[in-house]
Amino acid sequence: MSALGRPGGAHESPSLKTITLAFTGASGLPFGLRLLDCLVAAQCRVYLVYSSAAQVVAKQECALSIPAQPREAERMFRERSGAAEGQIRVFAREDWNAPVASGSNPADAMVVCPCSMGTLGAIAHGLADNLIERAADVMLKERRPLVLVPRETPLSTIHLANMLALAQAGAVILPPSPGFYTHPSSIADLVDFVVARILDQLQVPHSLVPRWAGDRDGPPIGTSA
Ligand SMILES: Cc1cc2nc3c(=O)[nH]c(=O)nc-3n(C[C@H](O)[C@H](O)[C@H](O)COP(=O)(O)O)c2cc1C
């Protein structure tokens, strides 16, 4: 597994960020879990929300039991990622008192990773029927960064039309499609490729994957350090 991104260097952002992170019931939770670890390592505050389908997927593909109670989930994720007390806050699916439910107190950015076609469609149509959908709706209406990491294959015209509508509304559609020009040698490398692109969108500093034609402060891909 590559080293976690650390704050510092040429890409350092001037202030600490608060990121809303949502896990939904698409396959690809390893991307979301790795993203959470990287956000914690980069000293971001994370508001975490997950769907009940995400709990099913977590068990299936990561052998991870995500507690239904936000307090218990908070403790579990804090211990797992080594977060500081209060760095990760978990909100229930219908906690309309959560800060992310209101345009008066939105996070700096939001990521839905992985994003199911169901949640994607609901966001595209402004349903706002649970906290994930509402928080995403708030990001769009407040013109704040919203990154969606949709996972399905193949895609129907309905999925594609929903993605187009979301892109036109200002969301970033970031499919978990790793490149192979970095010569990945493990699943962890493939995961990091995608997580690096998400962190770039959030302007959160990291050193997960070498940049094409060289890091601003490091050697190019394919050359030794
Ligand atoms: C193991 C497993 C994998 C799934 N993978 C996907 C997927 O890749 N994409 C998708 O859109 N739905 C997938 N689903 C179906 C969604 O979980 C289902 O549509 C659910 O209603 C989504 O709810 P949510 O958007 O509230 O999380 C999967 C379900 C399971 C149990």
The ligand as a Tripos MOL2 file, in Angstrom:
@<TRIPOS>MOLECULE
LIG
   31    33     1     0     0
SMALL
NO_CHARGES

@<TRIPOS>ATOM
      1 C1        -23.0570   -6.3210   -3.3540 C.3       1 LIG1
      2 C2        -23.8730   -5.2660   -4.0520 C.ar      1 LIG1
      3 C3        -23.2990   -4.5470   -5.0830 C.ar      1 LIG1
      4 C4        -24.0200   -3.5560   -5.7450 C.ar      1 LIG1
      5 N1        -23.3870   -2.8410   -6.7370 N.ar      1 LIG1
      6 C5        -24.0280   -1.8060   -7.3100 C.ar      1 LIG1
      7 C6        -23.3350   -0.9910   -8.2580 C.ar      1 LIG1
      8 O1        -22.1500   -1.1860   -8.5600 O.2       1 LIG1
      9 N2        -24.0000    0.0760   -8.7550 N.ar      1 LIG1
     10 C7        -25.2930    0.3790   -8.4120 C.ar      1 LIG1
     11 O2        -25.8190    1.3780   -8.8930 O.2       1 LIG1
     12 N3        -25.9890   -0.4170   -7.5470 N.ar      1 LIG1
     13 C8        -25.3900   -1.4860   -6.9760 C.ar      1 LIG1
     14 N4        -26.0520   -2.2700   -6.0610 N.ar      1 LIG1
     15 C9        -27.4860   -2.0180   -5.8190 C.3       1 LIG1
     16 C10       -27.7320   -0.8560   -4.8540 C.3       1 LIG1
     17 O3        -27.1890   -1.1830   -3.5780 O.3       1 LIG1
     18 C11       -29.2440   -0.6160   -4.7190 C.3       1 LIG1
     19 O4        -29.7300   -0.0800   -5.9360 O.3       1 LIG1
     20 C12       -29.5940    0.3070   -3.5710 C.3       1 LIG1
     21 O5        -30.9810    0.5520   -3.5890 O.3       1 LIG1
     22 C13       -28.8830    1.6340   -3.6450 C.3       1 LIG1
     23 O6        -29.3230    2.3950   -2.5490 O.3       1 LIG1
     24 P1        -28.5590    3.6940   -2.0840 P.3       1 LIG1
     25 O7        -28.3740    4.5540   -3.2880 O.co2     1 LIG1
     26 O8        -29.4870    4.3300   -1.0860 O.co2     1 LIG1
     27 O9        -27.2860    3.2950   -1.4540 O.co2     1 LIG1
     28 C14       -25.3500   -3.2760   -5.3740 C.ar      1 LIG1
     29 C15       -25.9290   -4.0090   -4.3330 C.ar      1 LIG1
     30 C16       -25.2030   -4.9720   -3.6800 C.ar      1 LIG1
     31 C17       -25.8470   -5.7340   -2.5330 C.3       1 LIG1
@<TRIPOS>BOND
     1     1     2 1
     2     2     3 ar
     3     2    30 ar
     4     3     4 ar
     5     4     5 ar
     6     4    28 ar
     7     5     6 ar
     8     6     7 ar
     9     6    13 1
    10     7     8 2
    11     7     9 ar
    12     9    10 ar
    13    10    11 2
    14    10    12 ar
    15    12    13 ar
    16    13    14 ar
    17    14    15 1
    18    14    28 ar
    19    15    16 1
    20    16    17 1
    21    16    18 1
    22    18    19 1
    23    18    20 1
    24    20    21 1
    25    20    22 1
    26    22    23 1
    27    23    24 1
    28    24    25 2
    29    24    26 1
    30    24    27 1
    31    28    29 ar
    32    29    30 ar
    33    30    31 1
@<TRIPOS>SUBSTRUCTURE
     1 LIG1         1 GROUP 0 **** ****
